[in-house]
Amino acid sequence: MDDRDASPLGTGGFDAAYHGRPPWEIGRPQAAFVGAVDQIRGRVLDAGCGTGELALMAAARGLDASGIDASPTAIAIARKRCAERGLTARFVVGDVLRLNEFTTPPYDTVLDSGLLHVFDAADRSRYVAQLAAVMTPGGQYLALVFSDREPGTWGPHRLTRDQLEVEFADGWRIDAIEPSQFELADPPTTAPFAESWFIRARRL
């Protein structure tokens, strides 16, 4: 997959963040995914993988794992961590709004730690359509996104339960939308967590 690396739209700001330590980079999977690890099966795609912790968690369990991110710096870190841990996973620089061009479907599980909430309404719909295009029937999507219960206006979009239900109304079955928390490495407030939703949806 490396030969399809590209520099898609929207790389700049996120790539620059990885020259320091972005707030979402905690060096390990978010707790919600650790708690759901037994549900991660088959071929796994970590969408918006950043430094690759979710893909590496899947690879450590012997699964066929890949990650995609718009940031070349993040992907370089993910590949380095993969080699250091003696794991096998694929990481590609690419546009998550064109998953079918940059990845090798189909996938049984797609993991999303903080990607869905960066998009506006139009791009959220494009992204969900791309997910459906690269997943197997019955494949599971697990995502952690900022919730409207989080106060303030800093950071990404805060999504409501109703918005999530609308996004996954057609061609999906929502198994759960559960209150959760997103741990932050360098929070812009005094709280080390942001209120979030943990979503489990299945492609029909």
C-alpha positions in Angstrom: 0.0 0.0 0.0 2.9 2.3 0.5 3.3 3.0 -3.2 -0.1 4.7 -3.1 1.0 7.3 -0.5 -0.3 10.8 -1.4 -0.7 14.2 0.1 -4.4 14.7 0.2 -6.4 17.8 1.0 -6.5 18.8 4.6 -3.1 17.5 5.6 -1.4 20.7 6.7 -2.8 21.6 10.1 -3.0 18.0 11.3 0.5 17.2 10.1 2.0 20.2 11.8 0.4 19.1 15.1 2.4 15.9 15.0 5.7 17.9 15.1 4.7 18.4 18.7 2.2 16.4 20.8 -1.4 17.0 19.7 -4.0 16.8 22.5 -5.4 13.5 21.2 -2.1 11.7 21.1 -2.0 9.8 24.4 0.4 7.1 23.2 -2.1 4.2 23.6 -5.6 3.3 22.5 -8.5 5.2 24.1 -10.1 3.2 26.9 -13.4 2.7 25.0 -11.6 0.7 22.3 -9.7 -1.4 24.9 -13.0 -2.3 26.5 -14.4 -3.4 23.1 -11.2 -5.2 22.0 -13.0 -8.6 21.8 -15.4 -7.1 19.2 -12.6 -6.3 16.8 -12.4 -9.1 14.2 -11.2 -10.0 10.8 -9.5 -7.4 8.5 -9.2 -4.2 10.4 -8.9 -0.6 9.2 -7.9 2.2 11.6 -9.4 5.3 9.8 -7.6 8.5 10.7 -5.1 6.4 12.5 -2.7 9.1 13.6 0.2 7.3 15.2 -1.5 3.9 14.7 -2.3 2.8 18.2 -5.6 1.1 17.3 -4.2 -0.7 14.3 -1.2 -1.8 16.4 -3.6 -3.1 19.1 -5.3 -5.2 16.5 -2.1 -6.4 15.0 -0.9 -7.5 18.5 -3.9 -9.7 18.6 -2.9 -11.4 15.3 -5.4 -9.5 13.1 -4.7 -8.2 9.6 -4.5 -4.5 10.4 -4.1 -1.3 8.4 -4.2 2.4 9.1 -4.7 5.5 7.0 -4.1 9.1 7.9 -3.7 12.4 6.0 -0.5 13.2 8.0 2.8 11.9 6.7 4.4 12.7 10.0 1.8 10.6 11.9 2.2 7.7 9.5 6.0 7.8 9.9 5.6 7.5 13.7 3.1 4.7 13.3 5.5 2.7 11.0 8.3 3.3 13.5 6.2 2.1 16.4 5.1 -1.0 14.4 8.8 -1.9 13.7 9.9 -1.3 17.3 7.1 -3.6 18.6 7.9 -6.3 16.1 4.3 -6.2 14.7 3.0 -6.5 11.2 0.6 -3.7 10.0 0.2 -1.5 7.0 0.1 2.3 7.2 -0.7 4.6 4.3 -0.9 8.3 3.8 -4.2 9.0 2.2 -7.5 10.8 2.1 -10.2 9.2 4.3 -12.9 10.7 2.0 -11.5 8.4 -0.7 -11.0 5.2 1.2 -11.7 3.0 -1.8 -8.7 4.6 -3.6 -6.1 4.4 -0.8 -7.0 1.2 1.0 -7.4 -2.5 0.0 -11.0 -3.5 1.0 -13.0 -5.2 2.2 -12.7 -4.7 5.9 -14.6 -6.5 8.7 -13.9 -3.8 11.3 -13.3 -0.1 11.0 -12.0 1.8 14.0 -12.3 5.6 14.3 -10.8 7.4 17.3 -11.6 11.0 16.8 -12.1 11.3 13.0 -15.8 11.5 12.4 -16.2 14.6 14.5 -13.6 16.7 12.5 -16.0 16.8 9.4 -18.8 19.2 8.7 -22.2 17.7 7.8 -21.5 17.3 4.1 -18.1 15.5 4.6 -19.5 13.4 7.4 -22.0 12.0 4.9 -19.2 11.4 2.3 -17.1 9.7 4.9 -19.9 7.4 6.1 -20.6 6.5 2.4 -16.9 5.6 2.0 -17.1 3.4 5.1 -20.0 1.5 3.6 -18.1 1.1 0.3 -15.0 -0.6 1.9 -16.7 -2.7 4.6 -18.1 -6.3 4.4 -21.8 -6.8 4.9 -22.2 -7.3 8.7 -18.9 -5.4 9.3 -18.7 -3.3 12.4 -17.7 0.3 12.8 -16.5 1.5 16.2 -16.0 5.2 16.8 -15.3 7.6 19.6 -16.5 11.2 18.9 -16.9 14.4 20.9 -20.4 14.7 22.3 -22.7 17.7 22.6 -22.4 17.2 26.4 -18.9 18.6 26.3 -19.0 22.4 27.2 -17.2 25.1 25.3 -16.4 25.6 21.6 -12.7 24.5 21.4 -11.7 21.5 19.4 -13.8 19.5 16.9 -17.5 19.4 16.2 -19.7 18.2 19.1 -22.1 15.7 17.8 -25.6 14.9 19.1 -27.1 11.4 19.4 -29.7 12.5 16.8 -27.0 13.6 14.4 -25.3 10.2 14.7 -28.6 8.4 14.2 -29.2 10.3 11.0 -25.7 9.6 9.6 -26.2 5.8 10.2 -29.8 5.6 9.3 -29.5 4.2 5.8 -27.7 0.9 5.2 -26.6 0.6 8.8 -27.8 -0.9 12.1 -26.8 1.1 15.2 -26.0 -1.4 18.0 -25.2 1.3 20.6 -24.4 4.9 21.1 -23.0 5.1 24.7 -21.7 8.0 26.7 -18.0 7.8 27.0 -14.9 10.0 27.5 -12.0 11.0 25.2 -8.7 11.2 27.1 -6.6 14.2 26.2 -2.8 14.4 26.5 -2.6 18.2 26.7 -6.2 19.4 27.4 -7.1 23.0 26.6 -9.1 23.0 29.8 -8.5 21.7 33.3 -10.3 18.5 32.5 -8.2 15.6 31.3 -11.2 14.1 29.4 -13.8 15.3 26.9 -17.3 14.0 27.0 -17.9 11.7 24.1 -20.0 9.1 22.4 -18.8 5.6 21.7 -20.7 4.3 18.6 -21.1 0.7 17.5 -22.7 0.4 14.1 -23.0 -2.5 11.7 -23.1 -2.3 7.9 -26.1 -4.1 6.5 
